[in-house]
Amino acid sequence: MTQCAPFGVAPLAIRWICDPMIAVDSSVIVELLANSEHADASEAALRDALARGPVVVCDVVVTEICSSLCDGDQAMQALEDMGVAYSAVEQKSALRAGEMQRRYRARGGTRQRTVQDFIVGAHALLQCNALITRDASFFRDYFKGLKVIVPTAA
């Protein structure tokens, strides 16, 4: 396993020098915290990712977890207990998210997407090496080259 070291630590944000760093979408974390029917598959995917390197969530995912299940302190504690770190969205990812949402609107998407979906995808593509999510088709369509990991039952 690759050894990782933090650098450039900013308040509430840790960046790591290593390969691979895997992002997690809020749907996977919510499944775990809510102990949904897919919780076992989500837990297995998360454990596998943690065995390979750091696993992170971006600003949007923290917001969605907090709004779905618990207050901010509980959300951050739950992530910490899982071994998941926080990784702030960088400017390059925010810009890519806006470009992809503009492309989505120009294509006349069949379902309404919010900018949050595009931020999660751009963060995973530009700042990480993969994304654990339940929404594989969307992320594969708009974020070419992003490795998408879909939790599956064993």
MODELLER restraints for C-alpha pairs under 7 A, 6 or more apart:
rsr = mdl.restraints
at = mdl.atoms
rsr.add(forms.Gaussian(group=physical.xy_distance, feature=features.Distance(at['CA:1:A'], at['CA:52:A']), mean=6.20, stdev=0.5))
rsr.add(forms.Gaussian(group=physical.xy_distance, feature=features.Distance(at['CA:2:A'], at['CA:18:A']), mean=6.62, stdev=0.5))
rsr.add(forms.Gaussian(group=physical.xy_distance, feature=features.Distance(at['CA:2:A'], at['CA:19:A']), mean=6.80, stdev=0.5))
rsr.add(forms.Gaussian(group=physical.xy_distance, feature=features.Distance(at['CA:2:A'], at['CA:53:A']), mean=6.87, stdev=0.5))
rsr.add(forms.Gaussian(group=physical.xy_distance, feature=features.Distance(at['CA:3:A'], at['CA:18:A']), mean=6.93, stdev=0.5))
rsr.add(forms.Gaussian(group=physical.xy_distance, feature=features.Distance(at['CA:4:A'], at['CA:16:A']), mean=6.20, stdev=0.5))
rsr.add(forms.Gaussian(group=physical.xy_distance, feature=features.Distance(at['CA:4:A'], at['CA:17:A']), mean=5.77, stdev=0.5))
rsr.add(forms.Gaussian(group=physical.xy_distance, feature=features.Distance(at['CA:4:A'], at['CA:18:A']), mean=5.21, stdev=0.5))
rsr.add(forms.Gaussian(group=physical.xy_distance, feature=features.Distance(at['CA:5:A'], at['CA:16:A']), mean=5.76, stdev=0.5))
rsr.add(forms.Gaussian(group=physical.xy_distance, feature=features.Distance(at['CA:5:A'], at['CA:17:A']), mean=5.91, stdev=0.5))
rsr.add(forms.Gaussian(group=physical.xy_distance, feature=features.Distance(at['CA:6:A'], at['CA:14:A']), mean=6.41, stdev=0.5))
rsr.add(forms.Gaussian(group=physical.xy_distance, feature=features.Distance(at['CA:6:A'], at['CA:15:A']), mean=5.79, stdev=0.5))
rsr.add(forms.Gaussian(group=physical.xy_distance, feature=features.Distance(at['CA:6:A'], at['CA:16:A']), mean=4.77, stdev=0.5))
rsr.add(forms.Gaussian(group=physical.xy_distance, feature=features.Distance(at['CA:6:A'], at['CA:17:A']), mean=6.69, stdev=0.5))
rsr.add(forms.Gaussian(group=physical.xy_distance, feature=features.Distance(at['CA:7:A'], at['CA:15:A']), mean=6.12, stdev=0.5))
rsr.add(forms.Gaussian(group=physical.xy_distance, feature=features.Distance(at['CA:7:A'], at['CA:16:A']), mean=6.42, stdev=0.5))
rsr.add(forms.Gaussian(group=physical.xy_distance, feature=features.Distance(at['CA:8:A'], at['CA:15:A']), mean=6.80, stdev=0.5))
rsr.add(forms.Gaussian(group=physical.xy_distance, feature=features.Distance(at['CA:9:A'], at['CA:15:A']), mean=6.74, stdev=0.5))
rsr.add(forms.Gaussian(group=physical.xy_distance, feature=features.Distance(at['CA:12:A'], at['CA:86:A']), mean=6.84, stdev=0.5))
rsr.add(forms.Gaussian(group=physical.xy_distance, feature=features.Distance(at['CA:13:A'], at['CA:86:A']), mean=5.67, stdev=0.5))
rsr.add(forms.Gaussian(group=physical.xy_distance, feature=features.Distance(at['CA:13:A'], at['CA:87:A']), mean=5.20, stdev=0.5))
rsr.add(forms.Gaussian(group=physical.xy_distance, feature=features.Distance(at['CA:13:A'], at['CA:88:A']), mean=5.61, stdev=0.5))
rsr.add(forms.Gaussian(group=physical.xy_distance, feature=features.Distance(at['CA:14:A'], at['CA:86:A']), mean=6.41, stdev=0.5))
rsr.add(forms.Gaussian(group=physical.xy_distance, feature=features.Distance(at['CA:14:A'], at['CA:87:A']), mean=5.74, stdev=0.5))
rsr.add(forms.Gaussian(group=physical.xy_distance, feature=features.Distance(at['CA:15:A'], at['CA:87:A']), mean=6.47, stdev=0.5))
rsr.add(forms.Gaussian(group=physical.xy_distance, feature=features.Distance(at['CA:19:A'], at['CA:53:A']), mean=6.89, stdev=0.5))
rsr.add(forms.Gaussian(group=physical.xy_distance, feature=features.Distance(at['CA:20:A'], at['CA:52:A']), mean=6.85, stdev=0.5))
rsr.add(forms.Gaussian(group=physical.xy_distance, feature=features.Distance(at['CA:20:A'], at['CA:53:A']), mean=5.77, stdev=0.5))
rsr.add(forms.Gaussian(group=physical.xy_distance, feature=features.Distance(at['CA:20:A'], at['CA:129:A']), mean=5.57, stdev=0.5))
rsr.add(forms.Gaussian(group=physical.xy_distance, feature=features.Distance(at['CA:21:A'], at['CA:53:A']), mean=5.89, stdev=0.5))
rsr.add(forms.Gaussian(group=physical.xy_distance, feature=features.Distance(at['CA:21:A'], at['CA:54:A']), mean=5.12, stdev=0.5))
rsr.add(forms.Gaussian(group=physical.xy_distance, feature=features.Distance(at['CA:21:A'], at['CA:55:A']), mean=5.79, stdev=0.5))
rsr.add(forms.Gaussian(group=physical.xy_distance, feature=features.Distance(at['CA:21:A'], at['CA:128:A']), mean=5.03, stdev=0.5))
rsr.add(forms.Gaussian(group=physical.xy_distance, feature=features.Distance(at['CA:21:A'], at['CA:129:A']), mean=5.43, stdev=0.5))
rsr.add(forms.Gaussian(group=physical.xy_distance, feature=features.Distance(at['CA:22:A'], at['CA:49:A']), mean=6.75, stdev=0.5))
rsr.add(forms.Gaussian(group=physical.xy_distance, feature=features.Distance(at['CA:22:A'], at['CA:54:A']), mean=6.49, stdev=0.5))
rsr.add(forms.Gaussian(group=physical.xy_distance, feature=features.Distance(at['CA:22:A'], at['CA:55:A']), mean=4.79, stdev=0.5))
rsr.add(forms.Gaussian(group=physical.xy_distance, feature=features.Distance(at['CA:22:A'], at['CA:56:A']), mean=6.22, stdev=0.5))
rsr.add(forms.Gaussian(group=physical.xy_distance, feature=features.Distance(at['CA:22:A'], at['CA:128:A']), mean=5.56, stdev=0.5))
rsr.add(forms.Gaussian(group=physical.xy_distance, feature=features.Distance(at['CA:22:A'], at['CA:129:A']), mean=5.56, stdev=0.5))
rsr.add(forms.Gaussian(group=physical.xy_distance, feature=features.Distance(at['CA:22:A'], at['CA:130:A']), mean=4.85, stdev=0.5))
rsr.add(forms.Gaussian(group=physical.xy_distance, feature=features.Distance(at['CA:22:A'], at['CA:131:A']), mean=5.73, stdev=0.5))
rsr.add(forms.Gaussian(group=physical.xy_distance, feature=features.Distance(at['CA:23:A'], at['CA:55:A']), mean=5.68, stdev=0.5))
rsr.add(forms.Gaussian(group=physical.xy_distance, feature=features.Distance(at['CA:23:A'], at['CA:56:A']), mean=4.81, stdev=0.5))
rsr.add(forms.Gaussian(group=physical.xy_distance, feature=features.Distance(at['CA:23:A'], at['CA:57:A']), mean=5.55, stdev=0.5))
rsr.add(forms.Gaussian(group=physical.xy_distance, feature=features.Distance(at['CA:23:A'], at['CA:124:A']), mean=5.63, stdev=0.5))
rsr.add(forms.Gaussian(group=physical.xy_distance, feature=features.Distance(at['CA:23:A'], at['CA:128:A']), mean=6.29, stdev=0.5))
rsr.add(forms.Gaussian(group=physical.xy_distance, feature=features.Distance(at['CA:23:A'], at['CA:130:A']), mean=6.10, stdev=0.5))
rsr.add(forms.Gaussian(group=physical.xy_distance, feature=features.Distance(at['CA:23:A'], at['CA:131:A']), mean=4.68, stdev=0.5))
rsr.add(forms.Gaussian(group=physical.xy_distance, feature=features.Distance(at['CA:23:A'], at['CA:132:A']), mean=6.31, stdev=0.5))
rsr.add(forms.Gaussian(group=physical.xy_distance, feature=features.Distance(at['CA:24:A'], at['CA:56:A']), mean=6.28, stdev=0.5))
rsr.add(forms.Gaussian(group=physical.xy_distance, feature=features.Distance(at['CA:24:A'], at['CA:57:A']), mean=5.58, stdev=0.5))
rsr.add(forms.Gaussian(group=physical.xy_distance, feature=features.Distance(at['CA:24:A'], at['CA:131:A']), mean=5.49, stdev=0.5))
rsr.add(forms.Gaussian(group=physical.xy_distance, feature=features.Distance(at['CA:24:A'], at['CA:132:A']), mean=4.76, stdev=0.5))
rsr.add(forms.Gaussian(group=physical.xy_distance, feature=features.Distance(at['CA:24:A'], at['CA:133:A']), mean=6.44, stdev=0.5))
rsr.add(forms.Gaussian(group=physical.xy_distance, feature=features.Distance(at['CA:25:A'], at['CA:61:A']), mean=6.22, stdev=0.5))
rsr.add(forms.Gaussian(group=physical.xy_distance, feature=features.Distance(at['CA:25:A'], at['CA:131:A']), mean=6.89, stdev=0.5))
rsr.add(forms.Gaussian(group=physical.xy_distance, feature=features.Distance(at['CA:25:A'], at['CA:132:A']), mean=6.01, stdev=0.5))
rsr.add(forms.Gaussian(group=physical.xy_distance, feature=features.Distance(at['CA:25:A'], at['CA:133:A']), mean=5.15, stdev=0.5))
rsr.add(forms.Gaussian(group=physical.xy_distance, feature=features.Distance(at['CA:26:A'], at['CA:61:A']), mean=4.90, stdev=0.5))
rsr.add(forms.Gaussian(group=physical.xy_distance, feature=features.Distance(at['CA:26:A'], at['CA:64:A']), mean=6.33, stdev=0.5))
rsr.add(forms.Gaussian(group=physical.xy_distance, feature=features.Distance(at['CA:26:A'], at['CA:65:A']), mean=6.10, stdev=0.5))
rsr.add(forms.Gaussian(group=physical.xy_distance, feature=features.Distance(at['CA:27:A'], at['CA:133:A']), mean=6.67, stdev=0.5))
rsr.add(forms.Gaussian(group=physical.xy_distance, feature=features.Distance(at['CA:27:A'], at['CA:134:A']), mean=6.64, stdev=0.5))
rsr.add(forms.Gaussian(group=physical.xy_distance, feature=features.Distance(at['CA:28:A'], at['CA:42:A']), mean=5.72, stdev=0.5))
rsr.add(forms.Gaussian(group=physical.xy_distance, feature=features.Distance(at['CA:28:A'], at['CA:133:A']), mean=6.10, stdev=0.5))
rsr.add(forms.Gaussian(group=physical.xy_distance, feature=features.Distance(at['CA:28:A'], at['CA:134:A']), mean=6.94, stdev=0.5))
rsr.add(forms.Gaussian(group=physical.xy_distance, feature=features.Distance(at['CA:30:A'], at['CA:65:A']), mean=6.29, stdev=0.5))
rsr.add(forms.Gaussian(group=physical.xy_distance, feature=features.Distance(at['CA:31:A'], at['CA:38:A']), mean=6.31, stdev=0.5))
rsr.add(forms.Gaussian(group=physical.xy_distance, feature=features.Distance(at['CA:31:A'], at['CA:39:A']), mean=5.14, stdev=0.5))
rsr.add(forms.Gaussian(group=physical.xy_distance, feature=features.Distance(at['CA:32:A'], at['CA:39:A']), mean=4.72, stdev=0.5))
rsr.add(forms.Gaussian(group=physical.xy_distance, feature=features.Distance(at['CA:32:A'], at['CA:42:A']), mean=6.54, stdev=0.5))
rsr.add(forms.Gaussian(group=physical.xy_distance, feature=features.Distance(at['CA:32:A'], at['CA:43:A']), mean=6.59, stdev=0.5))
rsr.add(forms.Gaussian(group=physical.xy_distance, feature=features.Distance(at['CA:41:A'], at['CA:151:A']), mean=5.13, stdev=0.5))
rsr.add(forms.Gaussian(group=physical.xy_distance, feature=features.Distance(at['CA:41:A'], at['CA:152:A']), mean=5.08, stdev=0.5))
rsr.add(forms.Gaussian(group=physical.xy_distance, feature=features.Distance(at['CA:41:A'], at['CA:153:A']), mean=4.81, stdev=0.5))
rsr.add(forms.Gaussian(group=physical.xy_distance, feature=features.Distance(at['CA:42:A'], at['CA:151:A']), mean=5.16, stdev=0.5))
rsr.add(forms.Gaussian(group=physical.xy_distance, feature=features.Distance(at['CA:45:A'], at['CA:151:A']), mean=5.36, stdev=0.5))
rsr.add(forms.Gaussian(group=physical.xy_distance, feature=features.Distance(at['CA:49:A'], at['CA:55:A']), mean=6.67, stdev=0.5))
rsr.add(forms.Gaussian(group=physical.xy_distance, feature=features.Distance(at['CA:55:A'], at['CA:84:A']), mean=5.19, stdev=0.5))
rsr.add(forms.Gaussian(group=physical.xy_distance, feature=features.Distance(at['CA:55:A'], at['CA:85:A']), mean=6.28, stdev=0.5))
rsr.add(forms.Gaussian(group=physical.xy_distance, feature=features.Distance(at['CA:56:A'], at['CA:84:A']), mean=5.23, stdev=0.5))
rsr.add(forms.Gaussian(group=physical.xy_distance, feature=features.Distance(at['CA:56:A'], at['CA:85:A']), mean=4.61, stdev=0.5))
rsr.add(forms.Gaussian(group=physical.xy_distance, feature=features.Distance(at['CA:56:A'], at['CA:86:A']), mean=5.39, stdev=0.5))
rsr.add(forms.Gaussian(group=physical.xy_distance, feature=features.Distance(at['CA:56:A'], at['CA:87:A']), mean=5.94, stdev=0.5))
rsr.add(forms.Gaussian(group=physical.xy_distance, feature=features.Distance(at['CA:57:A'], at['CA:85:A']), mean=6.39, stdev=0.5))
rsr.add(forms.Gaussian(group=physical.xy_distance, feature=features.Distance(at['CA:57:A'], at['CA:86:A']), mean=5.17, stdev=0.5))
rsr.add(forms.Gaussian(group=physical.xy_distance, feature=features.Distance(at['CA:57:A'], at['CA:87:A']), mean=5.88, stdev=0.5))
rsr.add(forms.Gaussian(group=physical.xy_distance, feature=features.Distance(at['CA:58:A'], at['CA:86:A']), mean=5.94, stdev=0.5))
rsr.add(forms.Gaussian(group=physical.xy_distance, feature=features.Distance(at['CA:58:A'], at['CA:87:A']), mean=5.04, stdev=0.5))
rsr.add(forms.Gaussian(group=physical.xy_distance, feature=features.Distance(at['CA:58:A'], at['CA:88:A']), mean=5.37, stdev=0.5))
rsr.add(forms.Gaussian(group=physical.xy_distance, feature=features.Distance(at['CA:58:A'], at['CA:89:A']), mean=6.11, stdev=0.5))
rsr.add(forms.Gaussian(group=physical.xy_distance, feature=features.Distance(at['CA:58:A'], at['CA:120:A']), mean=6.93, stdev=0.5))
rsr.add(forms.Gaussian(group=physical.xy_distance, feature=features.Distance(at['CA:59:A'], at['CA:88:A']), mean=5.83, stdev=0.5))
rsr.add(forms.Gaussian(group=physical.xy_distance, feature=features.Distance(at['CA:59:A'], at['CA:89:A']), mean=6.59, stdev=0.5))
rsr.add(forms.Gaussian(group=physical.xy_distance, feature=features.Distance(at['CA:60:A'], at['CA:116:A']), mean=6.13, stdev=0.5))
rsr.add(forms.Gaussian(group=physical.xy_distance, feature=features.Distance(at['CA:60:A'], at['CA:120:A']), mean=6.73, stdev=0.5))
rsr.add(forms.Gaussian(group=physical.xy_distance, feature=features.Distance(at['CA:65:A'], at['CA:75:A']), mean=6.59, stdev=0.5))
rsr.add(forms.Gaussian(group=physical.xy_distance, feature=features.Distance(at['CA:66:A'], at['CA:72:A']), mean=5.63, stdev=0.5))
rsr.add(forms.Gaussian(group=physical.xy_distance, feature=features.Distance(at['CA:66:A'], at['CA:75:A']), mean=5.72, stdev=0.5))
rsr.add(forms.Gaussian(group=physical.xy_distance, feature=features.Distance(at['CA:79:A'], at['CA:85:A']), mean=6.91, stdev=0.5))
rsr.add(forms.Gaussian(group=physical.xy_distance, feature=features.Distance(at['CA:89:A'], at['CA:123:A']), mean=6.00, stdev=0.5))
rsr.add(forms.Gaussian(group=physical.xy_distance, feature=features.Distance(at['CA:93:A'], at['CA:119:A']), mean=6.82, stdev=0.5))
rsr.add(forms.Gaussian(group=physical.xy_distance, feature=features.Distance(at['CA:93:A'], at['CA:122:A']), mean=4.99, stdev=0.5))
rsr.add(forms.Gaussian(group=physical.xy_distance, feature=features.Distance(at['CA:93:A'], at['CA:123:A']), mean=5.25, stdev=0.5))
rsr.add(forms.Gaussian(group=physical.xy_distance, feature=features.Distance(at['CA:93:A'], at['CA:126:A']), mean=6.23, stdev=0.5))
rsr.add(forms.Gaussian(group=physical.xy_distance, feature=features.Distance(at['CA:94:A'], at['CA:119:A']), mean=6.18, stdev=0.5))
rsr.add(forms.Gaussian(group=physical.xy_distance, feature=features.Distance(at['CA:96:A'], at['CA:122:A']), mean=5.94, stdev=0.5))
rsr.add(forms.Gaussian(group=physical.xy_distance, feature=features.Distance(at['CA:97:A'], at['CA:118:A']), mean=4.68, stdev=0.5))
rsr.add(forms.Gaussian(group=physical.xy_distance, feature=features.Distance(at['CA:97:A'], at['CA:119:A']), mean=4.93, stdev=0.5))
rsr.add(forms.Gaussian(group=physical.xy_distance, feature=features.Distance(at['CA:97:A'], at['CA:122:A']), mean=5.44, stdev=0.5))
rsr.add(forms.Gaussian(group=physical.xy_distance, feature=features.Distance(at['CA:100:A'], at['CA:118:A']), mean=6.59, stdev=0.5))
rsr.add(forms.Gaussian(group=physical.xy_distance, feature=features.Distance(at['CA:100:A'], at['CA:142:A']), mean=6.67, stdev=0.5))
rsr.add(forms.Gaussian(group=physical.xy_distance, feature=features.Distance(at['CA:101:A'], at['CA:115:A']), mean=6.50, stdev=0.5))
rsr.add(forms.Gaussian(group=physical.xy_distance, feature=features.Distance(at['CA:101:A'], at['CA:118:A']), mean=6.35, stdev=0.5))
rsr.add(forms.Gaussian(group=physical.xy_distance, feature=features.Distance(at['CA:121:A'], at['CA:139:A']), mean=6.22, stdev=0.5))
rsr.add(forms.Gaussian(group=physical.xy_distance, feature=features.Distance(at['CA:121:A'], at['CA:143:A']), mean=6.56, stdev=0.5))
rsr.add(forms.Gaussian(group=physical.xy_distance, feature=features.Distance(at['CA:124:A'], at['CA:130:A']), mean=6.01, stdev=0.5))
rsr.add(forms.Gaussian(group=physical.xy_distance, feature=features.Distance(at['CA:124:A'], at['CA:131:A']), mean=5.80, stdev=0.5))
rsr.add(forms.Gaussian(group=physical.xy_distance, feature=features.Distance(at['CA:125:A'], at['CA:143:A']), mean=6.81, stdev=0.5))
rsr.add(forms.Gaussian(group=physical.xy_distance, feature=features.Distance(at['CA:125:A'], at['CA:146:A']), mean=5.27, stdev=0.5))
rsr.add(forms.Gaussian(group=physical.xy_distance, feature=features.Distance(at['CA:129:A'], at['CA:147:A']), mean=6.76, stdev=0.5))
rsr.add(forms.Gaussian(group=physical.xy_distance, feature=features.Distance(at['CA:130:A'], at['CA:146:A']), mean=5.96, stdev=0.5))
rsr.add(forms.Gaussian(group=physical.xy_distance, feature=features.Distance(at['CA:130:A'], at['CA:147:A']), mean=4.55, stdev=0.5))
rsr.add(forms.Gaussian(group=physical.xy_distance, feature=features.Distance(at['CA:130:A'], at['CA:148:A']), mean=5.73, stdev=0.5))
rsr.add(forms.Gaussian(group=physical.xy_distance, feature=features.Distance(at['CA:131:A'], at['CA:147:A']), mean=6.39, stdev=0.5))
rsr.add(forms.Gaussian(group=physical.xy_distance, feature=features.Distance(at['CA:131:A'], at['CA:148:A']), mean=5.05, stdev=0.5))
rsr.add(forms.Gaussian(group=physical.xy_distance, feature=features.Distance(at['CA:131:A'], at['CA:149:A']), mean=5.90, stdev=0.5))
rsr.add(forms.Gaussian(group=physical.xy_distance, feature=features.Distance(at['CA:132:A'], at['CA:148:A']), mean=6.06, stdev=0.5))
rsr.add(forms.Gaussian(group=physical.xy_distance, feature=features.Distance(at['CA:132:A'], at['CA:149:A']), mean=4.56, stdev=0.5))
rsr.add(forms.Gaussian(group=physical.xy_distance, feature=features.Distance(at['CA:132:A'], at['CA:150:A']), mean=5.83, stdev=0.5))
rsr.add(forms.Gaussian(group=physical.xy_distance, feature=features.Distance(at['CA:133:A'], at['CA:149:A']), mean=6.27, stdev=0.5))
rsr.add(forms.Gaussian(group=physical.xy_distance, feature=features.Distance(at['CA:133:A'], at['CA:150:A']), mean=5.49, stdev=0.5))
rsr.add(forms.Gaussian(group=physical.xy_distance, feature=features.Distance(at['CA:134:A'], at['CA:150:A']), mean=5.67, stdev=0.5))
rsr.add(forms.Gaussian(group=physical.xy_distance, feature=features.Distance(at['CA:136:A'], at['CA:148:A']), mean=6.26, stdev=0.5))
rsr.add(forms.Gaussian(group=physical.xy_distance, feature=features.Distance(at['CA:136:A'], at['CA:150:A']), mean=6.74, stdev=0.5))
rsr.add(forms.Gaussian(group=physical.xy_distance, feature=features.Distance(at['CA:140:A'], at['CA:146:A']), mean=6.77, stdev=0.5))
